[in-house]
């Protein structure tokens, strides 16, 4: 497997779905309190992230992360599991990794627990 295959540079075609998307059918902002002053959402604004982007790397900042061998293996296992869970979708490695980071940010107690297991807080 090449680096491009793994990170989806040549395999992420979700953004291509936007090409045929009619912005007229996008869900406009229908909040009655300010509907006269707001613009309707664009097609890209109303689509989930994987469909609105042009490539898997679009709208992302590179944040290199070095992981232990065991962690790398577990990430690979999770990628395969999610590929089966979302059978009709191409599960991109970058999406899985960002989802792992988002989940960690939403569950900082778990991050703290792991860091304590690694020895943080013992000084």
C-alpha positions in Angstrom: 0.0 0.0 0.0 1.4 3.4 -1.0 1.3 6.5 1.1 -1.2 8.1 -1.3 -3.4 5.0 -1.0 -3.2 5.1 2.8 -4.0 8.8 3.1 -6.5 8.9 0.3 -4.9 11.4 -2.1 -6.0 9.3 -5.0 -9.0 7.5 -3.5 -11.1 10.2 -1.9 -13.9 10.8 -4.4 -16.5 12.1 -1.9 -15.9 15.7 -3.0 -16.7 14.7 -6.5 -20.3 14.2 -5.4 -20.5 18.0 -4.9 -20.0 18.6 -8.6 -23.5 17.4 -9.4 -25.0 18.9 -6.3 -27.6 21.6 -7.0 -27.1 24.5 -4.6 -30.7 25.4 -5.1 -31.8 22.3 -3.2 -29.4 23.0 -0.3 -31.2 23.4 3.0 -31.5 27.2 3.6 -31.4 28.7 7.0 -35.1 28.7 8.0 -34.7 30.3 11.5 -37.8 32.5 11.6 -36.2 35.1 13.9 -33.7 36.3 11.3 -34.7 34.6 8.0 -34.9 37.9 6.2 -31.4 38.9 7.1 -29.5 35.6 6.6 -28.3 34.1 3.3 -29.2 30.5 2.5 -26.4 28.0 3.2 -24.2 27.1 0.3 -24.2 23.5 -0.9 -20.8 23.0 0.8 -22.1 24.4 4.1 -25.1 22.0 4.2 -23.1 18.9 3.3 -21.3 16.7 5.8 -17.5 17.2 5.9 -16.6 14.1 3.8 -18.9 15.3 0.9 -18.1 19.0 1.0 -14.3 18.7 0.7 -12.4 18.3 -2.5 -9.7 15.9 -1.2 -9.1 14.1 2.1 -6.4 16.6 2.9 -8.5 19.7 2.1 -9.3 22.1 5.0 -6.9 20.3 7.3 -3.6 21.3 8.9 -0.8 18.7 9.0 0.0 17.7 12.6 2.6 14.9 12.5 2.1 12.4 15.3 4.5 9.7 16.3 3.0 6.7 18.0 4.2 3.5 19.7 4.0 0.3 17.6 1.1 -1.0 19.7 -0.9 2.2 19.1 -0.2 2.0 15.3 -1.4 -1.5 15.2 -4.6 -0.6 17.1 -5.3 2.3 14.8 -4.9 -0.1 11.8 -7.4 -2.5 13.5 -9.8 0.3 14.1 -9.5 1.5 10.4 -10.4 -2.0 9.3 -13.3 -2.3 11.7 -14.7 1.1 10.7 -14.4 0.1 7.0 -16.7 -2.9 7.7 -19.0 -0.8 9.9 -19.4 1.9 7.1 -19.4 -0.8 4.4 -20.8 1.6 1.7 -18.2 4.3 2.4 -14.5 4.6 1.7 -13.2 5.0 5.2 -10.1 7.3 4.9 -7.2 6.8 7.3 -7.0 10.6 7.9 -10.6 10.7 8.9 -10.2 7.9 11.4 -7.2 9.6 12.9 -8.9 13.0 13.2 -11.9 11.3 14.7 -9.7 9.7 17.3 -8.3 13.1 18.1 -11.8 14.6 18.3 -13.0 11.8 20.5 -10.0 12.4 22.8 -10.7 16.1 22.9 -14.3 15.3 23.9 -13.2 12.9 26.5 -10.2 14.6 28.2 -10.6 12.4 31.3 -9.6 9.4 29.2 -6.6 11.3 27.9 -5.6 12.2 31.4 -6.0 8.5 32.5 -3.7 7.3 29.7 -1.1 9.9 30.5 -1.1 8.8 34.2 -0.6 5.2 33.0 2.4 6.4 31.1 3.8 8.0 34.3 2.7 11.6 34.2 2.0 13.1 37.6 4.6 11.0 39.5 7.2 13.7 40.2 
